[in-house]
Amino acid sequence: MATAQSVGSWLRVLWSEVLFPGRSEFPTRPRWPAVLLLLILPSLLLYPSLGFHLFEPDEGRYAQIPREMLERAEWIVPYLQGEPYLDKPPLLYWLVMLSYRLLGIADWSARLPPALAVHGCILLTYFFGRRSLGERPAFWGALLLSLAPGFLSVGRLLVLDGVLAFCVTLSIFSALEALRGERLHWGWWLLAAVATGFGVLTKGPIALILLAPPLLAYGWLSQRLCRIGWRPMAGFLGVVLLIALPWYVGICCKVPEFAGEFFWKHNVQRFVQPFDHLEPLWYYLPIVLFGLLPGSLLLAGCVRFLFSTQAEHAGQRTAELGFMLLAGGWCVAFFSASGCKLPTYILPAFPFLALALGHYVIVSGWQRSWWTSATLTWSFLLVFVGHQFLLPWYAEFRSPFCRPDAVTQYCDEDVPVVCYPRPCDSVAFYVGRSDFLNFRSKETPALLEFLQRQPRTVVLFTHRHSMHGLRQVLPPGQLVMTDETPLYDSARAGMDGWKYLWSKSPLGDGSRDQKQGLCYMAVIQRR
């Protein structure tokens, strides 16, 4: 072992000669039966069950925005209920708009682009993983990813993170291929830049933040990546800007306040001075453990393998395995340090962590165990049943549109519709309207003024106590509440445990009361 002369050289020795001293395998050809399985198995879990009720708030919002943009023939400014929506870039909206145009406007066609992105991640994990870890570890990593509920089940929902995970996975793997060896491979390098550009169009600068640190750390620790001169760096950034900058310039010209709203509020402030989704530092630990099932059942053995001092185990720990841990670990660490946390944020970490588990499956011999086959079979069945039956049932249970006839009777007219105290965009999506008004609890005086100007208003109450609270403050003799209608199945209203669990889910906001209360509709008339 070489003698370390400084902290930096000591870390490199620790990395290359202690933690990951193994020799890498040469890339192996894909096995087409494995490819066929990775095409069929995720397809059975992803595509047959996309047409269930949209979850509030995220799915309703991300289905409604592309519908409004398509109606307006607007490709620059996202609109929600007739107002510019400045929180996120447009790539997901564009993909959903394309799906609407090809397949029609529906909840299942809205979910199709994220489902395709998740399936694409699985295939990328296999095809790129075999170039670094070998075909068998790559297959097992992709197989574990195909059954991971935290990736497959969440990524196919109508949220940004499935598409972002695809862009980040492609950019990191391509950049690694470009830099391996003594000379830069420009084809892979430009592909990484294109993927990063689309990632910036999906969720902003986070695509660059998830790419650069693991690559720089791996190059410095392993000394196995070629040097990047200013020309490749300028070319990379030039491609990213060529793809992303036109839209950012376009929206800033049309809506000048976008720059401050998006870059400062939703990137900087949400990281250093969070204003919502506050969670502790260890928040993502149980999410990773549950989300990577059944692969995370091997975690204890995998940790022992990584820190084993046996020469046989050390020789099986390659530098590329270390890179997978760096890439996945950096994503989890970055979002753990953020003040604003949601479970879906760490979706880009899953392909790399799954590959590390796939590598362990092969070196430990678990692929030959009947226990492994039985666990994978039961995992597939559980996810299949969950996707086909449990998730659609629960989506209908908590959807404000679970009684479509009653909702359409009141909302499918020219009568103003108000959501109080939270938005309810899924109802607007299903009834085909783009003019719902939203009033928060602190805006109750403004809501009363609005109601007094309208002869008749439909109010969707998105909290279990909000209808009672508004009734108490209606001016007597001026406004009257009629046609009070529950928007949930009262036979299931006592299932507080299920509702509480959903409030902690990726699309929940932690509010138990809200999940008990996407709930009532009433008509308020002026006397």
Beta strands, then each sheet from edge to edge (+ up, - down):
strand 1: 79-80
strand 2: 83-84
strand 3: 417-420
strand 4: 437-438
strand 5: 456-461
strand 6: 479-486
strand 7: 520-526
sheet 1: 1+ 2-
sheet 2: 4+ 3+ 5+ 7- 6+
end
